[in-house]
Amino acid sequence: MSVAQFKPDDSYRDSIATVDAAGHRVWLYPKQPVGRLYRLRSWLSYGLLAMLFAGPWLRVGGLPVLMLNLPARRFIIFGQIFWPQDFFILLLASLTFLVFIILFTVVYGRVFCGWVCPQTIFLEMVFRRIEYWLEGDAPQQKALDRAAWTWNKIWRKTTKHALFLAISFLIANTFLAYIIGAEELLGIITDSPKEHLGGLTSITLFTGVFYAVFARFREQVCTIACPYGRLQGVLLDKDSLVVAYDYRRGETRAKLRKNQVRTAGDCIDCHQCVQVCPTGIDIRNGATQLECINCTACIDACNRMMDLAGLPQNLIRYASVHAIAEGTRFRLTGRVKAYSGVLVVLLAVLTGLLVSRANVQATVLRTPGQLYQKTAQGTITNLYNISIINKTNAPYALTLRVLEPTQGRISLVGSPALTLPAQGLVEGVFFAELPRAALHRTNQPLRIGLFRGNQLVAETSTKFLGPVQ
């Protein structure tokens, strides 16, 4: 069949399956998928869910695997602490991740949405499975919703929404643990609610949001709200791998008749691919549909019907638009190679920054309003304020020494050393003293080392103000 012979009606692009002509919500009742790909998605989802719920309790070097403490402006990623001073590293990491997402989408389409996205995993593998368990498959769910409020309907609906609320509460606690830490969350749970009104309010709001999303909003997140879904139209091209219908093989469509010599295409027009779709689309309308999340439910449904009809599988499969139209295999385009090159450069720079990143970082500023002073011994002193951040989970006892010029020395105000707490910050005041002979300009560069015993753990630099030569 030539490419020109198949021209789907593009009017489906003017509306979405979940809204009718009057603008009212169309509630979807997708059938429960069955098949090899659905089993693979299930096992992957179980593993990701286990990682998600275990994440706040896992430790690397005594620190959480992941904690994004926005109120305290402190991020912990794989046991490494990042402070506002590391903003440029986090910015570069975010840019690298964005380029990776772009490259991944250009090559593999929305496979992330169907296989890894938390929205899809929770909705399809948790909440909808509860519905299948309590209310049955799609036909039974429709009948139950249309039925009168009998005891059978009341207990099933009440149990379902009670479980939805309980799971939403668990999800809310888990996500909050990634923000404030598991220990802080335990304190909110075990202490009196009066002691943690802010935390209790956050958990309540999170629970309400998750319940609303998974009980009511559902697939609308993917088709209306998700920014990544909206970027699909920009990122995908005709060489991207997507879930696609092979119209060259499937058209023209015709029902399967017993004892009939089939002259039509392999599509038997059973609508099973439509009935299992979680976003309500017909994959046969064409590839790269806005609502398609590449979940592969239609592939399993179609393969099952092809087996029953005695026809070859993969009428619906992962393929690019070019592969379907021209019968070619996947190819690396110039666009993919360009994104790959940019990603390699960003990864190299990010790796270099992470490797060279110091565990202790100091900021030294001359005390405002203070000029240099001359001592009785003829030396010159400047007064400085120092702020030191500890990016590790171990305390440090630090002393300060002048590294350059080598004749200088430092006197801390109030104590001979600074005690830097684990994951903490310490501030101090010190005098830097240089002999007159070491001053070669009005603003002399001054390099200061931070020592733990005799080990140099960090260094910083500033300017030393002296008399005009």
C-alpha positions, 0 to 999 in steps of 0.5 A: 500500500502506498503512503498516499493511500492512507489519509486519516481524518485529522479532525480528531486533533481539534479536540481531546477524548476526555472533553465533549462538544459541550465542554463537559468532562468525559470520564474514561473507563479503560480496560485493564491491559494484559500482555507481556509489555504490561507485565514488564511495566508492572515489574518496573513500576514495583521496583521504582515504587520500592525505591521511591518509598525507601529513598528517604530512609536510605543513607550514604555516609550517614546522609540521605540519598536524596533530600531537597530542603528548599526552606533551608536552601540545602540539597543532598544528592547521593550523600553530597551536600550542596549549598547556595554557594554550589548553585552553579553546579546545580544549574549546570546539572539541571541544564545537563538533565534538560539536554538529556531529556531532549535527546531521550525524547527525540530518540525514544519519544514519550517512553518516559511518560508510559514507563517511568513517570510517577503520575502514570505509575501511581495511576495505572499500577496503584489507583486503577488497580484498586478500582479493578479489584473493587469495581471490576473491569471497564464494563462493570465500572460503568454499570456500577456508576450508573446504578442506584445507591445500593449497599453494594455500591456504597461499600465499594465506593467508600472503600475505594476512596478510603484507600485512595485517601490512605495512599495519598497520605502515604505519598504526601508523607514520602514526598515531604520526607524528601524535602525536610528529611525522614527524621524531621518527618518522624518528629512531626508524626510522633510529637503533638500536632501543636508543635508542628502546625506548619508540617501538619498543614503541609501534609494535609495539603499534599494529601489533598492534592494527590487525592484530587489528582489520582481520584479525579484529575487523572489523565488530564494531568498528561493531556492538559497540565504536564509541560513535558507533554506539551513539549512533545510536539516540538521535540519529536520528529519523524525519526523518533521512536513512538507507539505507532500503528502500521497503516501500510499493513493494517489498512483497509480495516474490516471485521474478521468474518468466519470462513471468509477469504480476507482481502482487507488489511490486518486491522480487524477493527476490534477497537481493543486498542482504543478500549485499553488506552488510558487517555482515550485516543485511537492510535490508528488515527496517526502517530505522534498524537498529543495525548499518547503517553507511549504506555504500550497498552494498545500494543498488548491488546492488538497483539492478543487480537492478532494471535486470536485472528491468526495474524502476525503480531506488531501491527501496533509497535514501537517505530518511527513515522519514517519506518512505517512509511518507508519500511526503513530501520531506525537511524541516527539523524544529525539532530540526534548527533548534535544533542549527543555532542552537547550532552557529552560536553556538559557531562565532562564539565559537570564531572570536572566540577564535581571532582574538584569541588571542595568539602569546605568552602570559605568566604572572607570579606574585609570588615566594612568601615575598617582601614588598615592599622599599624602595630608597634612592631611596624607591621600592618593589620587588616580586620576580616569577617570569615564564613565557612560552610561544611559540606560533609557530615563530619565536624572540623576544627580549623586553623587559619594561616596565610599562604601568600605572602609567606611572611603573614600571620593570622590571629582569630578574635576570641579563640585560637581555632574555629569549630565547624559543625557537621553540615553546618556553618561557622562565622568568625573574625580575624586579624591578618598581619603582614610586614611592611616589606611584604606589601608591594601595592595598596591592594595586596592579594592575600591567600589564606589556607584553612587547616585541619591539623597540618592538612590543608582542606580549603583555601580562599583569597581576598585583598589586603589594604596597606599604605601607599608605597 
